[in-house]
Amino acid sequence: MTAPSAADACPPELRLPKRRGVELFLLAGAVLVVVIGYVDVGLARHGTVPPDAARYGAGLGLLALLTHLVVRFRAPYADPLLLPIAVLLNGLGLVLIYRLDLGTPANRAAPAQLVWSTLGVVLFLLVVLVLRDHRVLQRYAYVSMAAALALMLVPILFPPVNGAKIWIRAGGYSFQPAELAKILLAVFFAAYLAANRDALAGTGRRIWWLQLPTGRVLGPIVMIWLLSVGVLILERDLGTSLLFFGIFVIMLYVATGRTGWIAVGLLLASAGAAAVALFEPHVHARVTDWLDPYATIDAGLGPSQLAQSLFAFAAGGTLGSGLGLGHSLLIGFAAKSDFILATAGEELGLSGLTAIFLLYALLVARGYRAGLCLQGPFGRLLASGLASILALQVFVIAGGVMGLIPLTGMAMPFLAQGGSSVVTNWIIVALLIRISDSARRPLPSVEPGVIARSRPALEETAS
């Protein structure tokens, strides 16, 4: 194994390079890749370069430069890879949505997605500018929990959209409150587990091979499971339920280091999903389609959305058909949202799809690294929770459109159409940048002969 580079190492005693020049170079490369993709779509569909290609590239470049300048002056020690990856994924998503818009001129989604992306960048800037220390969030743990519960329950009052009650629609606009709720729940979980990590690691009743903690500590865990099942029943949303419970189980494992919690989490999630799938028609239909995606073809009704998605991946091959030359619009109304990954698979091929997955993996890995470089338990857990949100979303969505698990109806981070999703993901990146800045920032210098305080002592003093 090679030794970690200066950008990867995180000993607080060393004055690490800030790497802002690396970040600027990577941002320029990300903008260039997005503009090339935009031009490629125009050439493939119309044989000419889009007339607004220069304006589009300049606008994206200015947004990227603005975010870089804010990070340079407000979070100078932040991880240099987080921001370029977010810009590249968001830009690729806009290109794919624009490409699909060319096949549905009466239902264009790229302009709205561009507005939402700009709003997400604005909120990113606000978080980096206003939040000077991530540990401040620990004070608002129960406020975050109450706000998250309110956000999850509000959509129940609105009519379902595509079978799921997860949207708030008003005046032609729609918003998915659960997207913001997942950040608030991550804050609450991190604060709760940080405060009770000793009790969670303690011994209670033993059932078979699993050593459970005391009932006082175990009670909230069972309540979170019941809450996730309740969301699944009331809102008919399998993805959100799995995401909420998965975040908590992963953070519980990070807090205790016990692999048994992973097994318990998988068993409880599987039991809850299986029980609801038997009695909820919408979830049952998705499970049935997953078990036999070609049943509608055999019945003479044509291919289902999942079958069309599998056909798109198969048609892409290794190198893909080329941007703008695929037929993933045959998937139907969810081609720009739930199934946009199928467009990437068909037109970019296995190679392009692998590159996208590697970008997600790198984004998640850098989030985990930021947490590992911190000494305080709250920061470690919060970074792990935020990175796990991205990881679980990618797994659940990619698994659904590829036929590995039942479809969930969630949005691929940064890539798919979804205003609330892209805004939330930009906030997550902003928090990870703030956390990584704290992790890589050197300790204050001390006078000769004075024993320097360790970072744990500094964190306890600050909190």
N, C-alpha and C positions, 0 to 999 in steps of 0.2 A: 504494500500500500504506500502510495506516495505521500509525502508530507504536505499538510494543508498550506495553501498560499496565504499571503497576507490578507487577501480579501475574505478568506474563509475562516481564518483563525479568530479566536475571540477572547484571549486572555485580557482581562481588564487592566492589568498592570502595564501593558504595552500601548504605545501610541500608534494605533493602526492608521494606514493611509485612508483618506476619506473616499477615494475612488469616484469622485463626482465627474472627472473627465471620462472615465470608463462608462459611466451612466449616460453622459451626453452622446458619446460615440454610438452606444447601443440604441439610444433613442433615434438617432439619425438613420441607423440601419433599419429599425422597425418602420419608420415612416416611409423609407424608400421601398421596402417590401410591399407595404400596403398600396402605395401609389402604383407600383408595377402591376399588382393584382387588379387594380381598378382599370388601368389601361388595357390589360389583357382581356378583361371582360368586354370592353368596348370593341376591341379588334375582333374578338370571336363572334360577337353578336351583330355588329354593324360594319365591320371592316375598316373602321376609323378610330382614331384616338378620341375619347370623350372630350368635348369642348371645354368642360370645366375641370379637367384633370389637374391643371396647374393650380387653380383656385382651391380645389379639394386638398391637394398636397400641401399648399401653403397654410390653409386653415388647420389641418392636422398637425403640421409642424409647429405652428404658433402655440397650439394647446400643449403639445409635448414640451416645448421650450419653457412655457410658463410653469408647468408642473416641476420641471427640472430646477428652475431658479428658486422656487419656493422650497423644494427639498434641499437644495444647496445651502440656503441661508438659515433654514429652520430645523433641518434634520441632517446636518452635514455628514454624520457617520452612518447613515442608513444604508441598508444593503443596496448595492448598485444594480442588481438584477430585477428587483421587484417592479419598478416603474416601467422599464422597457418591455417586459413581458406583458404587463397589463395593456400598454399602448398597442402592442402588436396584435394581441388577441382581440381587443376591441375593434381595431382597424380591420382585421380579417373578417370579423363578424359583419361589419358595415358593408364590406365588399360582397360577401355572400348574400346578404339580404338585398343589396342593390341588384345583384345578378338575378335573383328570384323575382324581384319586382318587374324586370323586363318581360317576364312571362305573364304577369298579372298587372297590366297598366292601370286597371280600375281599382286596384287594392295595393297601393304602394305603402311600404312599411319603413323604407330606409330614411325618409325625412324625419319621421317621428323618432326612430331609433337614434338618429344623429342628435336630436334635441335632448333625448334622455341621456345620451352619452355625455353631452356637454354639461348637463346638470350633475351627472355623476362626478365629472372632473371638478366642477365648482365645489361640491361637497367634499371631495378629496382635499382640495386646497384649504377649505375651512377647518377640517379635522387636523391637518398638519399645522396650520397656523394657530389654532385655538388650544388644542390639547398639547400642553407642554410635557406632561408626564402621564403615561398610561395608568399609573397606580391610582390616579384620582378616580378612575372608574370604579374602583373597589368600594368606594363609599356609597355608591348608588346601586348596590346589588339588588336589594329588594324592590327598589323603584323600577329597576330594569325588568325584574320578574313580573311585576304587576302590569307594566306597560306591554310586555310581550303577550301576556294572557289576554289583555284587552284587544290587542291587534289580531290575535288568532280567532277570537270569538266574534268580532265584528262582521266578517263575511257571511256568517250564518244567517244574518238578517237579510241578505241579498239573494236574488235568484241564482241558481247554478249556471255556470258557463261550461259547455262541453261536458256536463255531468258532474262537475266539481264545484263546491261552494268555497272558492278561495279568492274570489275577485270582488272588488268594490267598483262599481261602474256609476259614473255621474257625469252628465254633460258631454258625452262622447269620449270621456277619458276613463281609463281603467287602472287600478292599482292592486297589487297583491301584498297585503299587510304582512303575511308570513315571512316575506323576504327580510323585512327589517326586524321581525321578531327573532329570527335566528341569531342575529348579532347580540340582541339584548339578552337572550337566553345564554349565549356563550359567556357574557359578562357575569351573569348570575351564577352559572355553573362554576366558573373559575373562582369567584369569591367564596362560594359555599364550600367547594372542595379544598380551597386553600385554608379555610378556617377549621375544617374538620378532617384534615388529612391524617392526624394522629389517631383519631377515633376510627377512621376508616381502615387504617392499618392494624388496629387492635383486633383482639380475638373475641368472638361471641359464640353463637351456636354453630356446631359443625354438622353439615348435611352432606353425607357421602364424602366426596373428596374436596368439597368446597367449604372453606372457613369463612363464615359470614360475620360481619360486624354486629354491634349491638342493635337492638330494635330501634332505639332513638335515632341512630344514624341511617339505618336501613329504610325507615319509613319514607323519607323524601325520595329515595330511589324508586320505591314502588309507586309513589304518587306520580313521578315523571313518566313511568311506564303507562299508568292508567291515563294520564293526560295525552300521551301520544296515541293511544288507542282511541280515546275520545275524539281527538281531532280527525282520525281516520274515519270514524263512524259518522260524525256530524257533517264533515266537509267532504267526505268521499275522496280524500286525497292521500293516496298511498305514499307518494314521494315525500311530502312534508312530514308525515308521521315517522317514516323511516329515518329521515334526516334529523329530526329533533332527538329521537331516542339514540341514534347512532352517535351524535355529538356528545351526549352525556356519557355513554358507555366508553368512548375513546378517552374522554377527559378523566373519567373515573379510573381507567387503567393507567393513565399518565400519573395521576395523583398517588396511586397505591402500588403500582408496579406488579399487580397480580393479574396473571393471564386468565384466571378463572372468571373475572368479570366479563371478558370478551365472550367466553362461552355462554355465560348466563344471559348476556345481552342478545346474542344471536338466538338463543332459545326463546326468550321472551318476545323478541321482535317477530320471529317466525310464527309463534303461537298466536300472537295478536293479529298478524296479517292473515293467517290461514282462517281464523275464526270469522273475521270480517268478510273475507272473500266468499265464504259460504252463504252469507245472508245479505250482503250489499250488492245489488244488481250491477252497479257501475263497476265496482272493483272485480266482481265475478266475471264480467264480460272481458275485462282486460286479462285476467288470468287465463280464461278459456282461449283467447286469441294467442296468448303466449304459448300455451301448450300445443296448439296446432295452428300456426299462422297461415297455412294454406287451405284451411277448411272451407273458406268462402269460395276459393277457386274450384274445389271439388264439387261444391254445391251449385256451381254455375252463376255465382253472384259477383265474380271478379275478385281481384286481389284486395286484401285488406291493407291498411296503412303499414302495418308491420311487414307484410309480405313485400310491398313495394319498396320499403326501406332495405330489406335484404337483397332484393334485385338490384338496387342502386349500388350497394357495396360490392356485389359480385361484378357489376358492369365496370366498376372503376379499375379493377385489376391492380397492377403494381404502380403505374405512373398516372392513372386517371385519364379521363377523356379530355381534360383541359377546361379551364374556367369558362363557363358560359355554354359549354357543349354537352351538358348532361340533360337528363330527363327526370330529375327528382321532383319536379312539380306534379308529377303523376301521383305523388303521395297524398296530395290534397291540402286541406286548409291548414294543417300543422307543419307544412314544409319549412316555413320560416322560423318556427319556434321549436316544437318538440323534436322535429326530425331534421333540423338543419345540419346535423352531423352527417346525415346520409348524403347531402349535397357535397360536403367536403370529401367524403369517401369516394363518391362517384367521379368528381371532377378533378380532385387532387390525388386520388389513388391511395394505395396503402402507404406509399412513401410520405405523401402530404399529411395523411391522417396520423402517422407515427410522429411526424414533427409536431403536430398540434398536441398530441398526448404528452410528448416530451416537454413542451412548454408548460403544460399544466403540472407535470411532475416536478419540474424545476421550481415553479412558483410555490407549490406546496412544500417542497424540501427546504427552500429558503425560509419559509415561514416557521417550520419546525426548528431550523437552525437558530433563528432569532430567539426562540424560546429557550433552547438548550444553553445559550450563552448568557442567560439571566440567572441570577441567584435567588431572587424572590419567587415564591411559589405562585403568586397570583399572575405575574407576567408570563411565567412558563406555561401555566395552564391556559391563559387567554390566547397566547400565540398558538398553542396546540389546537385549541378549539377553533380558532379562525381558520387555520390551515386545514383542519379536518372538514370544515364546512365546504371548502372548495373541493377537497378530495372526494368527499361523499357525493357531492352533486355530480361530479364528472363520472364517478363509477355508476351511480344510479341511472343517469341519463344515457350514457354510452351503453350500459348493459341493457337498458330497455330497447333502444333502437336497433341493437344488434341481436336481440332475441335471447340474451342471457338471463334476464329477469323480466317480470311483467312491466309494462309501460307505466310511467308515473306522471307524465304531464308537466315535468319541471323544465326549466330553461337552462341550457348549457351556459356556464359562466362566461360573460363577455361576448360570446359567439352568437347566441340565439336572440331572436326578437323578444323583447320584454323589458319595458322601461324600469319597473321596480327592481328587476334582477340586476340590470347593469348598474343602477345607482347603488344598490347594496354592495355589489362586488367592488366598486371603487372605494366605498367606505372601508371595506375589509382590507384592501391594499393600503389605504392610508393608516389604519391602525397597525398593520404589520410593519410599515415603514417607521412609524413612531417607536414601536417596540424594538426593531432592529437598531435604530439609532441609540436607544438606551443601552442595548446589549454591547455595541461596539464602541461606545464612547469611553475614553480613558478616564480613570479616576483623577480627581483634582490633585495637583502637585502639592507636596508637603515640604516643610522646611527640613534641612539636614538635621539628623539626630532625633526627629520626631517619628514615632511609629505610625505608619499610614493605617488608617482604618480600612477594613475590608469592605467589599461591596455589599455583603449581607448586612453589615452594621449600618452602612449608609442607607440601605433600603429601609431598614427598620426605623431609622431616624426620620426619613422622609415620610413614611406612612404613619 
